């Protein structure tokens, strides 16, 4: 099933791409400066210098200034997946691909300085191959929490989390299944919540999703209504777990269907898709001020054609479209946050037909602002407030 370049940018695979991380879990996910003056968010993302192809370059924007993220001259590419801010320090979770193409090393940047988790992969043919993936990072109570994936002794990729660099592996219930962490949050007591699941390979060639979240090391399954389902984002508020994701059906060739939705208390709630859209994704979730916000993208695809993507979000189940300049064909959402003042900030990108230009930026209260880069292609994957 070919999904095209836009799906690579939207981040269809929830196993390896995170949506928005929650804000401070002690204040219901919103964040602000605390001084009465609205804080300017920090944005993290990835840009591409070769026509929206790899290699990517991880980056973040603070006070409107763009900072490229890398570790040394020896990596082929870098990607960022989420960001958080604590006491003015910027944490960005992401991966590096080595210049020989053999290894992926996950970790995080702290104020632009790389902290990697170099873990040997279980490949009998490559003794110097490493694999780890980090989807989220957050500092709470003086401890740094991160979550992602590693390879187990069978060579299967499995979810894991780190606390101050110490790794805890979350073992699979299904032999030789692929799974990982797509998002994380940490509550005020230091319990880490990691969302993701397993892709079980069935004998008929199909796959089956087993989704849920780990609280520390205990896995809690959530309702799954189709063979292929994905969960992309998590927020924990007063012990209540909110998850965003989507279901997929491809029973008819070239007729992909995807339904966006969210989970509360493990129960699936499908979201309405206006304009008779057949395809949609829920990528970010924030509960703030007594309202539930779910960021996502709708599309009306033809045969493998996703050039009509509509960015927006649902507020308490009602869809709100986000506008973009008329010389662009569409856009998509990758993250969102709500400030203490109730301002809605949504991160993502807009694009021209054929994806000749993909511009990273954000909508604040519905108004689009592009972020400056050295490239014609990129996207905002995460938003965090000072």
C-alpha positions in Angstrom: 0.0 0.0 0.0 1.7 3.2 -1.2 0.9 6.2 0.9 3.0 8.8 -0.8 5.2 11.5 0.6 2.6 13.4 2.5 1.9 10.4 4.7 5.6 10.2 5.6 5.4 13.8 6.7 2.1 13.4 8.6 3.7 10.5 10.5 1.3 7.7 9.8 3.1 5.1 11.8 2.2 5.7 15.5 4.8 3.2 16.5 7.7 5.6 15.7 6.3 9.1 15.7 4.8 11.0 18.6 2.2 13.6 18.5 1.9 16.4 21.0 3.1 15.7 24.5 1.0 17.0 27.3 1.9 20.2 29.1 2.4 20.3 32.9 0.2 17.5 34.3 -0.4 19.5 37.4 -2.3 22.2 35.7 -4.4 20.1 33.3 -2.0 20.3 30.3 -1.9 24.0 29.8 1.3 26.1 30.2 2.0 29.7 30.6 4.6 32.2 31.9 3.0 32.7 35.3 3.6 36.4 35.0 0.4 37.5 33.3 2.2 37.9 30.0 1.5 35.1 27.5 4.6 33.0 26.9 6.0 32.5 23.5 6.1 28.8 22.7 9.1 26.7 21.7 8.6 24.7 18.5 10.5 21.6 17.5 10.5 19.9 14.2 12.5 18.5 11.3 13.5 20.1 8.0 14.7 18.5 4.8 17.1 20.0 2.3 16.6 17.7 -0.7 13.0 18.1 -1.8 11.4 16.7 1.3 13.6 13.6 1.3 16.1 12.3 3.8 18.5 13.3 5.2 16.5 15.3 7.7 17.8 17.9 10.2 16.3 18.2 13.6 15.7 21.8 14.8 13.8 24.0 17.3 12.6 27.5 17.3 12.8 29.7 20.4 11.8 33.4 20.3 11.6 33.1 16.6 15.1 31.9 16.1 15.9 28.6 14.5 18.6 26.3 16.0 19.8 23.2 14.1 20.3 20.1 16.2 23.0 17.5 15.6 25.6 15.6 17.5 28.7 15.5 15.3 29.7 15.5 11.7 29.3 11.8 11.5 25.6 11.4 11.4 23.7 11.1 8.2 20.5 12.8 9.5 18.6 13.8 12.6 14.9 14.0 13.4 13.0 15.6 16.3 9.7 14.2 17.7 8.7 16.2 20.7 9.8 19.1 23.0 9.4 20.2 26.6 10.6 23.2 28.6 11.6 23.2 32.3 13.1 26.2 34.1 13.9 27.8 30.8 15.8 24.8 29.5 14.7 23.2 26.2 14.5 19.5 25.9 14.0 18.0 22.4 13.6 14.2 21.8 14.8 12.7 18.6 17.0 10.3 16.7 20.2 10.3 14.8 21.0 8.1 11.8 24.7 7.4 11.4 26.5 8.3 8.2 27.0 4.6 7.3 23.3 4.1 7.4 23.6 1.1 9.7 22.5 2.6 13.1 19.8 4.7 14.7 20.6 6.3 18.0 17.8 7.8 20.1 18.2 10.5 22.7 17.5 14.1 23.4 19.0 17.5 23.1 19.2 19.7 26.2 19.6 23.3 25.1 21.2 22.0 21.9 23.6 19.5 23.6 23.1 15.9 22.5 22.5 13.1 25.1 22.3 9.8 23.2 21.3 6.3 24.2 23.7 4.2 22.2 22.4 0.6 22.5 23.8 -2.3 20.5 21.3 -3.9 18.1 21.0 -7.6 18.0 22.2 -8.2 14.5 24.6 -11.2 14.0 25.9 -9.8 10.8 26.8 -6.3 12.0 28.7 -6.2 15.3 28.8 -2.4 15.3 25.1 -1.8 14.6 23.1 0.2 17.2 19.4 0.9 17.6 17.3 3.0 19.9 14.5 5.5 19.3 13.3 8.3 21.6 9.8 9.7 21.0 9.4 11.9 24.1 11.4 13.6 26.9 10.3 15.6 30.0 11.9 16.9 33.2 9.8 16.5 36.3 11.0 16.9 39.9 14.6 17.1 38.9 14.5 13.8 36.9 14.7 13.4 33.2 12.2 11.0 31.7 12.4 9.7 28.1 10.4 7.0 26.2 10.9 5.2 22.9 12.1 1.8 21.7 15.1 -0.6 21.6 15.7 -4.0 20.2 15.3 -7.1 22.5 17.5 -10.2 22.4 15.4 -11.6 19.5 16.0 -8.6 17.4 12.4 -7.4 17.8 11.8 -3.7 18.5 10.2 -3.1 21.8 9.1 -0.2 23.9 11.3 1.2 26.6 11.7 4.2 28.9 14.6 5.9 30.6 14.8 7.8 33.9 18.0 9.8 34.3 19.6 7.6 31.6 18.6 4.2 33.3 16.7 2.1 30.8 13.6 0.0 31.6 12.5 -2.4 28.8 8.8 -3.1 28.3 8.7 -6.6 27.0 6.2 -7.8 24.3 3.3 -10.2 24.9 3.6 -11.4 21.4 6.8 -13.1 20.1 8.3 -11.5 17.0 5.9 -8.6 17.0 7.0 -5.0 16.4 6.0 -2.3 18.7 7.2 0.8 20.5 6.3 4.0 22.3 4.5 6.8 20.4 4.1 9.2 23.3 4.6 9.8 27.0 3.6 11.9 30.0 4.7 12.1 33.6 2.4 12.8 36.5 3.2 14.9 39.6 4.3 11.8 41.5 6.8 10.8 39.0 4.9 7.9 37.4 5.7 7.6 33.7 2.9 6.9 31.2 4.0 5.5 27.8 1.6 4.9 25.0 2.0 2.5 22.1 1.3 -1.1 21.6 2.1 -4.2 19.5 1.8 -5.0 15.8 1.0 -8.7 15.7 1.7 -10.4 12.4 -1.2 -12.7 11.5 -0.9 -15.9 9.4 -3.1 -14.4 6.6 -0.5 -11.7 6.0 -2.5 -9.0 7.8 -1.5 -7.3 11.0 -3.5 -6.7 14.2 -3.1 -3.8 16.6 -2.9 -4.3 20.3 -2.9 -0.8 21.8 -2.7 0.8 25.2 -0.3 2.4 27.6 2.1 1.5 30.3 2.0 3.1 33.7 5.6 2.5 34.8 5.9 -1.2 33.7 2.2 -2.2 33.8 0.4 -2.4 30.5 -3.3 -1.4 30.2 -5.0 -2.3 26.9 -7.5 0.0 25.3 -10.5 -0.7 23.0 -9.5 -1.6 19.5 -12.2 -1.6 16.8 -10.3 -2.6 13.7 -7.3 -4.7 12.7 -5.2 -1.6 12.1 -5.4 1.1 14.7 -2.8 3.6 15.9 -2.4 5.8 19.0 -0.3 8.9 18.6 -0.6 11.1 21.7 -1.2 10.9 25.4 -2.1 13.3 28.3 -2.7 12.5 31.9 -4.8 14.8 34.0 -5.6 14.0 37.6 -5.0 10.3 36.9 -7.3 10.3 33.9 -5.6 9.1 30.7 -6.5 10.8 27.3 -5.2 9.2 24.1 -5.6 10.3 20.4 -5.3 8.1 17.3 -7.2 6.6 14.4 -8.5 3.4 12.8 -7.7 2.3 9.3 -9.4 0.1 6.8 -8.1 -0.9 3.3 -10.4 -3.7 2.4 -11.0 -2.3 -1.1 -7.8 -1.7 -3.2 -7.0 2.0 -3.5 -9.8 2.9 -1.1 -8.1 3.6 2.2 -10.4 4.7 5.0 -9.2 6.2 8.3 -11.3 7.4 11.2 -9.9 9.8 13.8 -10.8 9.6 17.4 -9.7 9.4 21.0 -9.9 7.2 24.1 -10.9 8.1 27.6 -10.8 5.4 30.3 -9.8 3.0 27.5 -13.0 3.5 25.5 -12.8 4.6 21.8 -14.7 7.7 20.7 -14.8 8.3 16.9 -14.7 11.9 15.8 -17.0 13.4 13.2 -15.5 14.1 9.8 -17.3 17.0 8.0 -17.4 17.5 4.2 -17.8 13.7 3.7 -14.2 13.1 4.3 -13.2 9.4 4.1 -9.9 9.8 5.8 -8.7 11.6 8.9 -6.1 11.4 11.7 -6.1 12.5 15.3 -2.5 13.4 16.2 -2.5 15.5 19.3 -4.7 15.8 22.5 -5.0 18.4 25.2 -7.5 18.7 28.0 -7.5 22.3 29.3 -10.0 24.6 31.0 -12.7 21.9 31.1 -12.5 21.4 27.3 -11.0 18.5 25.3 -9.0 19.5 22.2 -7.9 17.0 19.6 -5.6 18.1 16.8 -5.7 16.4 13.4 -6.0 16.4 9.7 -8.8 15.5 7.3 -8.3 14.5 3.7 -10.4 13.6 0.6 -8.0 11.3 -1.2 -8.2 9.9 -4.7 -6.0 7.0 -5.7 -3.0 7.5 -3.5 -3.6 11.3 -3.6 -3.4 13.2 -0.4 -3.1 16.7 -1.8 -6.4 17.9 -0.3 -5.4 17.6 3.4 -7.4 20.0 5.7 -5.7 21.0 9.0 -7.7 21.6 12.1 -8.8 20.4 15.5 -11.9 19.2 17.4 -13.0 21.2 20.4 -15.4 19.1 22.5 -16.1 17.0 19.4 -16.8 20.0 17.0 -14.4 20.3 14.1 -12.6 23.7 13.5 -10.8 24.1 10.2 -7.6 26.0 10.0 -6.9 28.3 7.0 -3.8 28.7 5.0 -2.6 31.1 2.2 -4.4 30.6 -1.2 -1.3 29.6 -3.1 -0.9 26.4 -1.0 -2.9 23.2 -1.6 -3.2 21.9 2.0 -1.7 21.5 5.4 -1.6 19.1 8.3 -1.4 19.2 12.1 1.3 17.5 14.1 0.9 19.1 17.6 -1.1 21.5 19.7 -1.0 23.2 23.1 -3.4 25.5 25.0 -1.9 28.4 27.1 -3.2 29.5 30.5 -4.9 32.3 28.7 -6.9 29.8 26.6 -5.1 30.6 23.3 -5.0 27.7 21.0 -1.6 27.0 19.3 -1.4 24.3 16.6 1.8 23.2 14.9 2.4 21.5 11.6 3.0 22.6 8.0 1.3 23.8 4.8 2.3 22.6 1.3 2.1 23.3 -2.4 0.8 20.7 -4.9 3.5 18.1 -5.5 5.1 19.1 -2.2 7.6 21.3 -3.9 7.4 23.5 -0.8 6.4 22.3 2.7 6.5 25.2 5.1 6.8 24.6 8.9 4.8 26.9 11.1 1.9 27.2 13.5 -1.7 28.6 13.8 -2.4 30.7 16.9 -6.1 31.3 17.4 -6.5 30.3 13.7 -3.9 32.7 12.3 -1.1 31.0 10.3 2.6 32.0 10.9 5.4 30.5 9.0 8.7 29.7 10.8 12.0 30.6 9.1 14.4 27.8 8.0 17.2 27.2 5.6 15.1 24.8 3.6 11.9 24.6 1.4 10.6 21.6 3.4 9.9 20.9 7.0 7.2 20.6 9.7 6.6 21.4 13.4 6.2 18.2 15.4 5.9 19.6 18.9 5.0 22.7 20.9 6.1 23.6 24.5 5.7 26.8 26.6 8.4 28.4 28.6 
